[in-house]
């Protein structure tokens, strides 16, 4: 009999969110909701900081999680796509509370209750870390990423909000603390995994070596090497919770060994700037992709079309349905994207859009500010 391994997601921390079996909260009756800063994270600043800006605007990029064999421990940020948050000191909001005043962009489905919103949860956790009790804040969220796209939509909102709170109070927290704040949000909406939120905040490629304690390693892709991501998103929603529920609970030992070797090769490829080896490793997952691909109409045809068109590799971005291919040139990437779009229609009867993006090496950042 073949040896098997248990296949479980990282442990979740004690959280302030209600247990699923708890009595449900009463329905919201107003559009605007407040929430006082309470979170399972610890206060890290001994003296409550004063705001240094009256308003800030931040941006957080889209991310590609897993990168094939790196399920829950590898991810990277991609340039040009993402979410914006505008945060203001608001005297009309009670001290220590945050208000989500507006949500615009690609979706109108999101709640304005901060306890039920990715940006709100991360902002609350960051306020807790900073010990904010004397200032009220209002937040506007502009979604540049669609929900359930496989591009880290929830993480982008959380990262932009966490960075906004940190910036408005003088940037007192480091990036790892902000990742922890973002993980509070991810645990609520899609599971306790950092392969989206870590690169969304840190930029570039990130390896999550450990969750308990959290240990993050930035992987630097060489500046003199070229790498482009071909992102093809079909008109199909793949909720992360649903896609995680489809995963196997056990895997054969031989698949564990194979995926471990491919993940190691992927890390080596990143550090060496070897886009060809990166693509080969990215395409070689034998654990997660084989389970998820059949749930996305046309995905298997899309991967085949990408490789036949010259892509170095292709896989599912995060939980999907976006497909990601890698290449070392823009023009070739655009050609590959066209073939992938055609394959989604041919194999899955899905319309899709393609774009070619570079690696985002910065991560979530301040875009503009207004001083006090």
Residue frames as qw, qx, qy, qz and C-alpha x, y, z in Angstrom:
[[0.000, 0.888, 0.460, 0.000, 0.00, 0.00, 0.00],
 [0.387, 0.549, -0.033, 0.740, 1.29, 3.46, -0.91],
 [0.334, -0.359, -0.472, 0.733, 2.18, 5.76, 1.96],
 [0.008, 0.786, 0.414, 0.459, -0.08, 8.77, 2.45],
 [0.269, -0.025, -0.354, 0.895, 0.22, 12.11, 4.21],
 [0.004, 0.756, 0.581, -0.304, -2.46, 14.16, 5.93],
 [0.275, 0.342, 0.298, 0.848, -3.21, 17.32, 3.99],
 [0.223, -0.797, -0.519, 0.214, -4.40, 20.17, 6.20],
 [0.205, 0.824, 0.026, 0.528, -4.29, 23.93, 6.11],
 [0.311, 0.282, -0.529, 0.738, -2.15, 25.83, 8.65],
 [0.290, -0.504, -0.718, 0.384, -3.51, 26.11, 12.18],
 [0.050, -0.747, -0.268, -0.606, -5.78, 29.03, 12.84],
 [0.180, 0.155, -0.534, 0.811, -5.17, 31.41, 15.76],
 [0.060, -0.585, -0.707, 0.394, -7.68, 32.18, 18.45],
 [0.095, 0.326, 0.374, 0.863, -9.94, 34.77, 16.87],
 [0.189, 0.210, 0.439, -0.853, -12.51, 37.31, 17.95],
 [0.464, 0.031, -0.481, -0.743, -14.91, 36.19, 15.22],
 [0.745, -0.129, 0.373, -0.538, -17.97, 34.18, 16.29],
 [0.327, -0.114, 0.929, 0.130, -17.88, 30.39, 15.92],
 [0.261, -0.039, -0.659, -0.704, -19.92, 29.21, 12.91],
 [0.339, -0.414, -0.843, -0.050, -22.38, 27.51, 15.28],
 [0.085, -0.271, -0.436, 0.854, -22.90, 30.68, 17.27],
 [0.255, 0.743, 0.571, -0.237, -26.18, 32.51, 17.07],
 [0.457, 0.431, 0.333, 0.703, -26.07, 34.64, 13.91],
 [0.121, -0.250, -0.179, 0.944, -25.81, 38.38, 14.24],
 [0.359, 0.696, 0.510, -0.356, -29.01, 40.37, 13.58],
 [0.555, 0.529, 0.400, 0.503, -29.33, 41.68, 10.03],
 [0.267, -0.169, -0.011, 0.949, -27.94, 45.11, 9.26],
 [0.174, 0.775, 0.597, -0.114, -30.57, 47.79, 9.02],
 [0.091, 0.941, -0.067, -0.319, -28.44, 50.72, 7.93],
 [0.750, 0.616, -0.154, 0.188, -25.89, 51.14, 5.19],
 [0.243, 0.676, -0.506, 0.477, -23.17, 52.52, 7.45],
 [0.861, -0.442, -0.253, 0.006, -21.86, 50.47, 10.36],
 [0.049, -0.806, 0.497, -0.318, -19.32, 51.14, 13.10],
 [0.923, -0.181, -0.321, 0.111, -17.10, 48.73, 14.97],
 [0.362, -0.866, 0.334, -0.090, -14.96, 49.36, 18.00],
 [0.452, 0.596, -0.660, 0.063, -11.39, 48.15, 17.77],
 [0.738, -0.370, 0.519, -0.222, -11.28, 44.60, 19.22],
 [0.749, 0.466, -0.453, -0.130, -9.06, 41.89, 17.79],
 [0.951, -0.287, -0.020, 0.114, -7.08, 38.81, 18.80],
 [0.625, 0.456, -0.219, 0.595, -3.82, 40.51, 17.85],
 [0.560, -0.573, -0.321, 0.506, -1.81, 42.19, 20.61],
 [0.068, 0.997, -0.007, 0.023, -1.08, 45.87, 21.08],
 [0.836, 0.140, -0.048, 0.528, 2.55, 46.41, 20.04],
 [0.244, 0.563, -0.088, 0.785, 2.98, 50.15, 20.75],
 [0.378, -0.322, -0.648, 0.578, 3.32, 51.28, 24.38],
 [0.053, 0.477, 0.231, -0.846, 2.12, 54.86, 23.77],
 [0.491, 0.656, 0.573, -0.008, -0.85, 55.52, 21.50],
 [0.370, -0.035, 0.317, 0.872, 0.47, 57.44, 18.46],
 [0.286, 0.665, 0.246, -0.644, -1.17, 60.58, 17.16],
 [0.691, 0.574, 0.400, 0.182, -2.15, 60.84, 13.50],
 [0.365, -0.409, 0.275, 0.790, 0.45, 62.57, 11.33],
 [0.047, -0.105, -0.583, -0.804, -1.94, 62.92, 8.38],
 [0.505, 0.189, 0.340, -0.771, -5.60, 63.87, 8.17],
 [0.859, 0.375, 0.145, -0.317, -6.03, 61.63, 5.13],
 [0.224, -0.458, 0.780, 0.362, -4.07, 58.98, 3.24],
 [0.847, 0.370, -0.068, -0.375, -4.62, 56.97, 0.07],
 [0.392, -0.444, 0.795, 0.132, -2.97, 53.57, -0.34],
 [0.760, 0.370, -0.362, -0.392, -2.73, 50.88, -3.00],
 [0.564, -0.336, 0.754, -0.032, -2.17, 47.13, -2.70],
 [0.339, 0.391, -0.668, -0.534, -1.41, 44.89, -5.69],
 [0.935, 0.056, -0.123, -0.329, -2.98, 41.70, -6.98],
 [0.305, -0.542, 0.782, -0.040, -1.18, 38.50, -6.08],
 [0.788, 0.191, -0.526, -0.255, -0.63, 35.01, -7.49],
 [0.583, -0.495, 0.562, -0.315, -0.72, 32.44, -4.69],
 [0.929, -0.032, 0.366, -0.048, 0.59, 28.86, -4.69],
 [0.224, 0.724, -0.564, -0.327, 2.57, 29.22, -7.95],
 [0.727, 0.219, -0.623, -0.188, 1.78, 25.58, -8.69],
 [0.726, -0.107, -0.646, 0.208, 3.50, 23.36, -6.09],
 [0.222, 0.172, -0.483, 0.829, 3.75, 26.06, -3.38],
 [0.428, -0.603, -0.553, -0.383, 0.27, 25.63, -1.91],
 [0.522, -0.819, -0.231, -0.056, -0.16, 28.01, 1.05],
 [0.647, -0.590, 0.085, 0.476, 3.56, 28.84, 1.29],
 [0.401, -0.089, 0.377, 0.830, 4.56, 30.65, -1.94],
 [0.271, 0.836, 0.475, -0.044, 3.13, 33.72, -3.63],
 [0.403, -0.048, 0.178, 0.896, 4.05, 36.85, -5.55],
 [0.180, 0.730, 0.306, -0.584, 2.68, 40.30, -6.34],
 [0.489, 0.378, 0.544, 0.568, 1.87, 41.50, -9.85],
 [0.154, -0.243, 0.004, 0.958, 2.10, 45.06, -11.09],
 [0.142, -0.067, -0.410, -0.899, -0.73, 47.33, -12.15],
 [0.541, -0.423, -0.586, -0.431, -3.79, 45.56, -10.73],
 [0.339, -0.122, -0.715, 0.600, -5.14, 46.05, -7.22],
 [0.274, -0.786, -0.550, -0.070, -7.31, 47.90, -4.70],
 [0.178, 0.435, -0.197, 0.861, -7.19, 51.42, -3.25],
 [0.415, -0.656, -0.587, 0.229, -8.14, 52.60, 0.23],
 [0.073, 0.582, -0.085, 0.805, -8.70, 56.20, 1.31],
 [0.551, -0.486, -0.599, 0.317, -8.59, 56.67, 5.09],
 [0.007, 0.659, -0.018, 0.752, -9.46, 59.86, 6.99],
 [0.163, -0.169, -0.659, 0.714, -9.38, 61.08, 10.55],
 [0.262, -0.495, -0.541, -0.627, -13.09, 61.70, 11.10],
 [0.090, -0.150, 0.531, -0.829, -14.33, 63.69, 14.14],
 [0.680, -0.098, -0.082, -0.722, -17.87, 62.46, 13.46],
 [0.819, -0.010, -0.573, -0.039, -16.78, 58.86, 14.15],
 [0.684, -0.711, 0.086, -0.142, -16.51, 57.89, 17.81],
 [0.019, -0.743, 0.665, -0.076, -12.98, 57.56, 19.17],
 [0.377, -0.284, 0.879, -0.062, -11.54, 54.09, 18.69],
 [0.681, 0.400, 0.584, -0.185, -14.06, 53.20, 15.99],
 [0.125, -0.235, 0.621, 0.738, -13.88, 52.89, 12.21],
 [0.584, 0.544, 0.357, -0.485, -16.56, 53.56, 9.63],
 [0.367, 0.067, 0.710, 0.598, -16.63, 52.19, 6.08],
 [0.255, 0.557, 0.212, -0.761, -18.32, 55.05, 4.30],
 [0.637, 0.600, -0.138, -0.465, -18.14, 53.97, 0.65],
 [0.603, -0.153, 0.732, 0.277, -17.28, 51.00, -1.59],
 [0.551, 0.692, -0.111, -0.453, -16.80, 51.50, -5.31],
 [0.045, -0.517, 0.796, 0.311, -15.22, 49.67, -8.23],
 [0.307, 0.146, -0.859, -0.383, -15.68, 46.14, -9.54],
 [0.360, -0.343, -0.867, -0.006, -18.27, 44.97, -7.01],
 [0.351, -0.452, 0.095, -0.815, -21.16, 46.25, -4.91],
 [0.772, -0.258, -0.565, -0.139, -21.63, 42.97, -3.01],
 [0.491, 0.082, -0.612, 0.614, -19.42, 43.82, -0.04],
 [0.426, -0.763, -0.478, 0.088, -20.74, 44.72, 3.39],
 [0.138, 0.737, -0.187, 0.635, -19.96, 48.11, 4.90],
 [0.750, -0.648, 0.059, -0.119, -19.91, 46.55, 8.36],
 [0.135, 0.766, -0.621, 0.094, -16.18, 46.60, 9.25],
 [0.578, -0.317, 0.725, -0.200, -16.50, 43.25, 11.03],
 [0.784, 0.312, 0.535, -0.042, -17.68, 41.64, 7.77],
 [0.531, 0.844, -0.081, 0.003, -15.40, 43.43, 5.33],
 [0.871, 0.094, -0.107, 0.470, -11.80, 42.45, 4.49],
 [0.287, 0.572, -0.147, 0.754, -10.56, 46.02, 4.65],
 [0.487, -0.695, 0.041, -0.527, -12.44, 46.69, 7.87],
 [0.929, -0.354, -0.079, 0.072, -11.14, 43.60, 9.67],
 [0.742, 0.190, -0.125, 0.630, -7.53, 44.39, 8.75],
 [0.038, 0.662, -0.082, 0.744, -7.94, 48.04, 9.72],
 [0.695, -0.639, -0.019, -0.328, -9.38, 47.03, 13.10],
 [0.929, -0.183, -0.097, 0.307, -6.49, 44.63, 13.73],
 [0.526, 0.397, -0.114, 0.744, -3.96, 47.34, 12.85],
 [0.280, -0.720, 0.044, -0.633, -5.69, 49.82, 15.16],
 [0.863, -0.498, -0.062, -0.059, -5.46, 47.22, 17.93],
 [0.828, 0.076, -0.119, 0.542, -1.73, 46.76, 17.31],
 [0.265, 0.485, -0.081, 0.829, -1.22, 50.52, 17.52],
 [0.249, -0.400, -0.662, 0.583, -3.47, 50.88, 20.57],
 [0.065, -0.248, -0.239, -0.936, -5.76, 53.42, 18.91],
 [0.173, -0.540, -0.783, 0.255, -8.49, 54.54, 21.31],
 [0.089, -0.595, -0.243, 0.761, -8.63, 58.32, 20.92],
 [0.167, 0.381, -0.406, -0.814, -9.28, 58.78, 17.19],
 [0.694, 0.401, 0.544, -0.247, -12.16, 57.80, 14.90],
 [0.137, -0.322, 0.663, 0.662, -11.51, 56.88, 11.26],
 [0.728, 0.484, 0.278, -0.399, -13.57, 56.61, 8.09],
 [0.379, -0.279, 0.768, 0.434, -12.54, 54.43, 5.16],
 [0.693, 0.541, -0.043, -0.475, -13.41, 54.32, 1.46],
 [0.588, -0.185, 0.745, 0.255, -12.59, 51.17, -0.51],
 [0.578, 0.595, -0.244, -0.502, -12.17, 51.13, -4.28],
 [0.799, -0.067, 0.593, 0.068, -12.10, 47.59, -5.65],
 [0.312, 0.635, -0.517, -0.481, -9.90, 47.15, -8.69],
 [0.103, 0.189, -0.970, -0.110, -10.06, 43.35, -8.43],
 [0.702, -0.203, -0.339, -0.593, -13.19, 41.24, -8.85],
 [0.642, -0.379, 0.553, -0.373, -14.25, 38.82, -6.13],
 [0.866, 0.019, 0.495, -0.067, -13.35, 35.16, -6.52],
 [0.570, 0.770, -0.239, -0.159, -10.85, 35.85, -9.29],
 [0.943, -0.052, -0.004, 0.330, -7.84, 34.00, -7.93],
 [0.458, 0.585, -0.118, 0.659, -5.85, 37.23, -7.84],
 [0.429, -0.198, -0.531, 0.704, -5.96, 37.89, -4.10],
 [0.132, -0.656, -0.320, -0.671, -8.93, 40.26, -4.06],
 [0.618, -0.738, -0.265, -0.057, -9.56, 39.95, -0.32],
 [0.729, -0.297, -0.066, 0.613, -5.84, 40.26, 0.46],
 [0.321, 0.389, 0.170, 0.847, -5.51, 43.43, -1.63],
 [0.335, -0.762, -0.248, -0.495, -8.30, 45.11, 0.33],
 [0.761, -0.604, -0.166, 0.171, -6.82, 43.97, 3.64],
 [0.686, -0.038, 0.016, 0.727, -3.29, 45.03, 2.73],
 [0.146, 0.556, 0.182, 0.798, -4.34, 48.47, 1.52],
 [0.491, -0.768, -0.219, -0.348, -6.36, 49.04, 4.71],
 [0.804, -0.462, -0.127, 0.354, -3.64, 47.84, 7.09],
 [0.556, 0.130, 0.069, 0.818, -1.03, 50.02, 5.40],
 [0.058, -0.695, -0.242, -0.674, -3.40, 53.01, 5.42],
 [0.625, -0.757, -0.172, -0.084, -3.94, 52.79, 9.19],
 [0.784, -0.279, -0.008, 0.555, -0.20, 52.36, 9.75],
 [0.416, 0.361, 0.169, 0.817, 0.65, 55.33, 7.54],
 [0.194, -0.790, -0.246, -0.527, -1.87, 57.73, 9.03],
 [0.658, -0.753, 0.001, -0.012, -0.31, 57.13, 12.46],
 [0.078, -0.881, 0.463, 0.057, 3.29, 57.57, 11.36],
 [0.780, 0.379, -0.498, -0.012, 4.32, 54.11, 10.10],
 [0.431, -0.624, 0.556, -0.340, 5.00, 52.60, 13.52],
 [0.872, -0.075, 0.465, -0.132, 4.57, 48.95, 12.48],
 [0.118, -0.432, 0.773, 0.450, 6.81, 46.78, 10.33],
 [0.543, 0.187, -0.544, -0.611, 5.64, 44.71, 7.37],
 [0.322, -0.045, -0.944, 0.065, 5.44, 41.42, 9.28],
 [0.129, 0.288, 0.640, -0.700, 3.06, 42.99, 11.81],
 [0.470, 0.330, -0.111, -0.811, 0.92, 44.26, 8.93],
 [0.448, 0.105, -0.828, -0.321, 0.85, 40.75, 7.45],
 [0.111, -0.190, -0.890, 0.400, -0.47, 39.49, 10.80],
 [0.316, 0.354, 0.301, -0.827, -3.18, 42.15, 10.69],
 [0.512, 0.290, -0.471, -0.657, -4.08, 41.05, 7.17],
 [0.278, 0.032, -0.960, -0.015, -4.17, 37.42, 8.29],
 [0.238, 0.254, 0.660, -0.665, -6.99, 38.33, 10.67],
 [0.540, 0.420, -0.069, -0.726, -8.98, 39.24, 7.58],
 [0.451, 0.302, -0.770, -0.336, -7.92, 36.23, 5.50],
 [0.002, -0.013, -0.951, 0.308, -8.85, 33.85, 8.36],
 [0.421, 0.350, 0.460, -0.699, -12.38, 35.24, 8.28],
 [0.606, 0.527, -0.080, -0.591, -13.02, 35.05, 4.54],
 [0.777, 0.455, -0.391, -0.192, -10.88, 32.28, 3.07],
 [0.948, -0.166, -0.180, 0.204, -8.70, 30.56, 5.66],
 [0.422, -0.848, 0.245, 0.209, -5.54, 31.26, 7.62],
 [0.806, 0.163, 0.285, 0.492, -3.02, 31.40, 4.78],
 [0.188, -0.807, 0.069, 0.555, -0.51, 34.14, 3.97],
 [0.557, 0.025, 0.569, 0.605, 0.43, 33.38, 0.36],
 [0.211, 0.760, 0.411, 0.458, -1.69, 36.32, -0.85],
 [0.283, -0.950, -0.132, -0.022, -1.48, 38.80, 2.02],
 [0.653, -0.514, 0.212, 0.514, 2.30, 38.50, 2.50],
 [0.478, 0.146, 0.424, 0.756, 3.25, 39.39, -1.11],
 [0.035, 0.838, 0.429, 0.335, 0.45, 41.99, -1.23],
 [0.384, -0.917, -0.013, 0.110, 2.18, 43.84, 1.62],
 [0.603, -0.539, 0.385, 0.445, 5.83, 42.95, 0.98],
 [0.497, 0.739, -0.286, -0.353, 5.88, 42.82, -2.84],
 [0.212, 0.536, -0.806, -0.134, 7.90, 40.41, -4.97],
 [0.751, -0.065, -0.646, -0.123, 8.03, 36.69, -4.23],
 [0.387, -0.538, 0.510, -0.548, 7.47, 35.57, -0.64],
 [0.586, -0.002, -0.809, 0.037, 8.07, 32.20, 1.03],
 [0.618, -0.570, 0.169, -0.515, 6.09, 31.45, 4.19],
 [0.362, 0.341, -0.843, 0.206, 8.50, 29.18, 6.08],
 [0.225, -0.250, -0.860, 0.385, 6.30, 28.84, 9.15],
 [0.304, -0.638, -0.376, -0.599, 2.89, 29.97, 10.44],
 [0.661, -0.725, -0.054, -0.183, 3.48, 29.30, 14.14],
 [0.012, 0.729, 0.176, -0.661, 5.35, 31.51, 14.63],
 [0.593, 0.787, 0.170, -0.024, 4.91, 33.43, 11.40],
 [0.491, -0.500, 0.441, 0.561, 8.22, 33.42, 9.50],
 [0.606, 0.765, 0.187, -0.106, 8.37, 35.14, 6.12],
 [0.558, -0.327, 0.438, 0.624, 11.22, 35.12, 3.62],
 [0.436, 0.799, -0.043, -0.411, 11.39, 37.60, 0.75],
 [0.755, 0.052, 0.509, 0.409, 12.79, 35.99, -2.41],
 [0.076, 0.764, -0.161, -0.620, 14.56, 38.51, -4.64],
 [0.769, 0.486, 0.361, 0.205, 14.20, 38.01, -8.38],
 [0.530, -0.225, 0.199, 0.793, 17.33, 39.52, -10.04],
 [0.179, 0.749, 0.119, -0.627, 16.90, 43.06, -11.36],
 [0.098, 0.518, -0.586, -0.616, 18.64, 42.27, -14.66],
 [0.120, 0.115, 0.964, 0.207, 16.30, 39.38, -15.54],
 [0.429, -0.029, -0.235, -0.872, 12.94, 39.61, -17.31],
 [0.016, 0.238, 0.960, -0.148, 9.76, 37.93, -16.08],
 [0.397, -0.046, -0.141, -0.906, 6.18, 38.52, -17.20],
 [0.295, 0.208, 0.873, -0.328, 2.91, 37.02, -16.03],
 [0.300, -0.137, -0.582, -0.744, 0.13, 36.31, -18.53],
 [0.231, 0.180, 0.737, -0.610, -3.09, 36.54, -16.53],
 [0.312, -0.151, -0.648, -0.678, -6.26, 35.26, -18.17],
 [0.237, 0.123, 0.685, -0.678, -9.48, 35.69, -16.20],
 [0.137, -0.316, -0.812, -0.472, -12.69, 34.02, -17.40],
 [0.451, -0.318, 0.016, -0.834, -16.22, 35.15, -16.57],
 [0.789, -0.243, -0.561, -0.057, -16.55, 32.57, -13.83],
 [0.312, -0.717, 0.386, -0.489, -16.35, 32.87, -10.05],
 [0.769, -0.002, -0.615, 0.172, -14.39, 30.34, -7.98],
 [0.473, -0.795, 0.132, -0.356, -14.92, 31.16, -4.27],
 [0.201, 0.562, -0.751, 0.284, -11.82, 30.33, -2.26],
 [0.540, -0.237, 0.651, -0.478, -13.72, 28.45, 0.45],
 [0.899, 0.276, 0.124, -0.317, -15.38, 26.22, -2.15],
 [0.670, 0.589, -0.449, 0.055, -12.10, 25.52, -3.94],
 [0.051, -0.513, 0.764, -0.387, -10.32, 24.70, -0.66],
 [0.739, -0.092, 0.474, -0.469, -13.13, 22.33, 0.30],
 [0.881, 0.400, -0.141, -0.209, -12.42, 20.32, -2.87],
 [0.215, 0.671, -0.700, 0.117, -8.85, 19.50, -1.84],
 [0.806, -0.064, -0.588, 0.007, -7.86, 15.96, -0.84],
 [0.606, -0.746, 0.174, -0.216, -7.34, 15.15, 2.84],
 [0.728, -0.404, 0.491, 0.257, -4.49, 12.73, 2.07],
 [0.541, 0.738, -0.335, -0.224, -1.91, 12.48, -0.71],
 [0.972, 0.073, -0.092, 0.205, 0.45, 9.70, -1.82],
 [0.591, -0.634, 0.205, 0.455, 4.00, 9.98, -0.53],
 [0.596, 0.158, 0.450, 0.646, 5.30, 9.99, -4.10],
 [0.142, 0.817, 0.348, 0.437, 3.27, 13.14, -4.84],
 [0.442, -0.884, -0.017, 0.148, 4.56, 14.78, -1.67],
 [0.655, -0.336, 0.344, 0.584, 8.15, 14.11, -2.72],
 [0.447, 0.461, 0.474, 0.603, 7.48, 15.34, -6.26],
 [0.044, -0.921, -0.273, -0.273, 5.79, 18.57, -5.15],
 [0.552, -0.765, 0.082, 0.322, 8.52, 19.26, -2.59],
 [0.619, -0.105, 0.401, 0.667, 11.20, 18.98, -5.27],
 [0.280, 0.637, 0.455, 0.556, 9.25, 21.23, -7.63],
 [0.267, -0.946, -0.182, -0.036, 8.72, 23.87, -4.94],
 [0.613, -0.565, 0.229, 0.502, 12.44, 23.82, -4.18],
 [0.523, 0.213, 0.478, 0.672, 13.20, 24.19, -7.89],
 [0.072, 0.855, 0.392, 0.331, 10.79, 27.12, -8.09],
 [0.420, -0.880, 0.005, 0.221, 12.54, 28.93, -5.22],
 [0.620, -0.284, 0.394, 0.616, 15.91, 28.32, -6.86],
 [0.399, 0.516, 0.513, 0.558, 14.55, 29.62, -10.18],
 [0.111, -0.960, -0.241, -0.093, 13.34, 32.83, -8.54],
 [0.510, -0.759, 0.185, 0.359, 16.67, 33.50, -6.85],
 [0.554, -0.146, 0.538, 0.619, 18.62, 32.74, -10.04],
 [0.320, 0.577, -0.087, -0.746, 16.23, 34.65, -12.31],
 [0.063, -0.099, 0.907, 0.404, 15.65, 31.53, -14.40],
 [0.572, 0.180, 0.089, -0.795, 12.21, 32.08, -15.96],
 [0.630, 0.187, -0.666, -0.353, 12.33, 28.80, -17.89],
 [0.334, -0.013, -0.888, 0.315, 12.92, 26.66, -14.79],
 [0.258, 0.105, 0.465, -0.840, 10.37, 28.74, -12.89],
 [0.640, 0.166, -0.234, -0.713, 7.79, 27.92, -15.55],
 [0.573, 0.105, -0.807, -0.098, 8.59, 24.20, -15.51],
 [0.150, -0.062, -0.811, 0.562, 8.25, 24.04, -11.73],
 [0.373, 0.140, 0.230, -0.888, 5.08, 26.16, -11.73],
 [0.660, 0.157, -0.424, -0.600, 3.47, 23.73, -14.20],
 [0.468, 0.204, -0.859, 0.040, 4.29, 20.60, -12.22],
 [0.434, -0.231, 0.543, -0.681, 1.84, 20.49, -9.29],
 [0.418, -0.048, -0.875, -0.241, 0.46, 16.97, -8.72],
 [0.128, -0.269, -0.804, 0.514, -1.59, 17.72, -5.61],
 [0.175, 0.518, 0.396, -0.737, -3.81, 20.82, -5.86],
 [0.283, 0.380, -0.386, -0.792, -4.12, 21.67, -9.56],
 [0.199, -0.043, -0.920, -0.335, -5.38, 18.20, -10.61],
 [0.036, -0.474, -0.812, 0.339, -8.26, 18.58, -8.12],
 [0.109, 0.632, 0.249, -0.725, -9.18, 22.16, -8.92],
 [0.018, 0.255, -0.568, -0.782, -8.69, 22.30, -12.68],
 [0.044, -0.327, -0.886, -0.325, -11.78, 20.16, -13.48],
 [0.055, -0.687, -0.602, 0.404, -13.91, 22.64, -11.48],
 [0.067, 0.668, -0.115, -0.732, -12.94, 25.49, -13.84],
 [0.764, 0.524, 0.373, -0.052, -14.47, 24.95, -17.30],
 [0.625, 0.761, -0.069, 0.159, -11.78, 24.82, -19.97],
 [0.358, -0.849, 0.382, 0.069, -8.78, 25.11, -17.62],
 [0.766, -0.180, 0.547, 0.286, -7.03, 22.01, -18.92],
 [0.617, 0.627, 0.340, 0.333, -7.40, 23.27, -22.52],
 [0.009, 0.992, -0.084, 0.093, -6.11, 26.68, -21.45],
 [0.561, -0.646, 0.476, 0.205, -2.95, 25.22, -19.93],
 [0.752, 0.154, 0.537, 0.351, -2.30, 23.12, -23.03],
 [0.421, 0.838, 0.233, 0.256, -2.82, 26.15, -25.29],
 [0.217, -0.948, 0.228, 0.048, -0.42, 28.28, -23.22],
 [0.643, -0.430, 0.562, 0.292, 2.36, 25.70, -23.37],
 [0.680, 0.396, 0.513, 0.343, 1.85, 25.09, -27.09],
 [0.250, 0.942, 0.127, 0.186, 2.05, 28.84, -27.69],
 [0.564, 0.494, -0.340, 0.568, 5.47, 28.97, -26.00],
 [0.474, -0.773, 0.161, -0.390, 4.77, 29.74, -22.34],
 [0.223, 0.455, -0.801, 0.318, 7.46, 28.50, -19.97],
 [0.126, -0.184, -0.919, 0.325, 4.72, 27.27, -17.64],
 [0.416, -0.335, -0.238, -0.811, 1.05, 27.64, -16.75],
 [0.231, -0.240, -0.883, 0.331, -1.12, 26.90, -13.71],
 [0.262, -0.786, -0.510, -0.232, -4.12, 28.15, -11.75],
 [0.125, 0.453, -0.310, 0.827, -3.62, 31.45, -9.95],
 [0.342, -0.202, 0.553, -0.733, -4.56, 30.88, -6.33],
 [0.479, 0.209, 0.794, -0.309, -7.93, 29.14, -6.11],
 [0.204, 0.278, 0.731, 0.589, -8.80, 30.23, -9.65],
 [0.841, 0.381, 0.381, 0.049, -10.43, 30.75, -12.04],
 [0.251, 0.896, -0.319, -0.181, -7.63, 32.98, -13.40],
 [0.941, 0.098, 0.080, 0.315, -4.94, 31.08, -15.27],
 [0.140, -0.912, 0.315, 0.224, -1.36, 32.35, -15.04],
 [0.895, 0.297, 0.046, 0.329, 1.44, 31.66, -17.51],
 [0.377, -0.789, 0.223, 0.431, 5.03, 32.91, -17.37],
 [0.722, 0.551, 0.170, 0.383, 7.25, 34.19, -20.16],
 [0.535, -0.419, 0.003, 0.734, 10.19, 36.60, -20.59],
 [0.138, 0.005, 0.334, 0.932, 8.75, 39.08, -23.10],
 [0.360, 0.365, 0.352, -0.783, 5.65, 41.26, -23.47],
 [0.513, 0.342, -0.421, -0.665, 4.90, 40.59, -27.14],
 [0.367, 0.064, -0.924, -0.088, 5.16, 36.84, -26.71],
 [0.071, 0.201, 0.777, -0.593, 3.04, 37.14, -23.60],
 [0.464, 0.336, 0.084, -0.816, 0.28, 38.92, -25.49],
 [0.532, 0.233, -0.679, -0.449, 0.28, 36.18, -28.12],
 [0.225, -0.042, -0.944, 0.237, 0.07, 33.50, -25.42],
 [0.244, 0.246, 0.525, -0.777, -2.79, 35.40, -23.77],
 [0.551, 0.272, -0.272, -0.740, -4.79, 35.38, -27.02],
 [0.496, 0.100, -0.843, -0.183, -4.41, 31.61, -27.33],
 [0.090, -0.121, -0.846, 0.512, -5.49, 31.15, -23.71],
 [0.405, 0.257, 0.224, -0.849, -8.59, 33.32, -24.19],
 [0.596, 0.215, -0.538, -0.555, -9.54, 31.26, -27.25],
 [0.373, 0.045, -0.921, 0.107, -9.08, 28.06, -25.26],
 [0.176, 0.164, 0.655, -0.716, -11.39, 29.23, -22.46],
 [0.584, 0.297, -0.026, -0.755, -14.11, 29.81, -25.04],
 [0.590, 0.266, -0.687, -0.331, -13.41, 26.62, -26.96],
 [0.406, 0.036, -0.888, 0.214, -13.01, 24.31, -23.97],
 [0.117, -0.307, -0.737, 0.590, -15.25, 25.94, -21.38],
 [0.015, 0.695, 0.563, 0.447, -17.58, 28.25, -23.31],
 [0.375, -0.773, -0.275, 0.431, -16.32, 31.11, -21.14],
 [0.321, 0.872, -0.025, 0.369, -15.45, 34.62, -22.22],
 [0.731, -0.464, -0.088, 0.493, -12.11, 35.74, -20.79],
 [0.199, 0.963, -0.134, 0.120, -9.76, 38.72, -20.75],
 [0.866, -0.037, -0.094, 0.489, -5.97, 38.61, -20.81],
 [0.002, -0.976, 0.190, -0.106, -3.27, 40.98, -19.61],
 [0.811, 0.187, -0.297, 0.468, 0.51, 40.80, -19.35],
 [0.352, -0.910, 0.072, -0.207, 2.02, 42.15, -16.14],
 [0.456, 0.485, -0.603, 0.439, 5.43, 42.40, -14.51],
 [0.595, -0.342, -0.615, 0.388, 6.36, 41.51, -10.96],
 [0.228, -0.879, -0.025, -0.418, 5.36, 44.13, -8.38],
 [0.658, 0.130, -0.516, 0.532, 8.47, 44.47, -6.23],
 [0.045, -0.399, 0.288, -0.870, 7.10, 47.12, -3.84],
 [0.239, -0.395, -0.859, 0.221, 3.85, 45.78, -2.41],
 [0.153, -0.853, -0.495, -0.063, 1.21, 47.86, -0.64],
 [0.445, -0.018, -0.083, 0.891, 2.21, 51.50, -0.44],
 [0.022, 0.709, 0.317, -0.630, 1.20, 55.08, 0.27],
 [0.446, 0.545, 0.495, 0.509, -0.07, 56.85, -2.85],
 [0.059, 0.600, 0.046, 0.796, -0.92, 60.29, -1.45],
 [0.434, -0.483, -0.611, 0.453, -1.47, 62.04, 1.86],
 [0.062, -0.802, -0.116, -0.583, -2.69, 65.28, 3.41],
 [0.417, 0.071, -0.589, 0.688, -0.72, 66.53, 6.40],
 [0.298, -0.717, -0.585, 0.234, -2.37, 67.82, 9.57]]
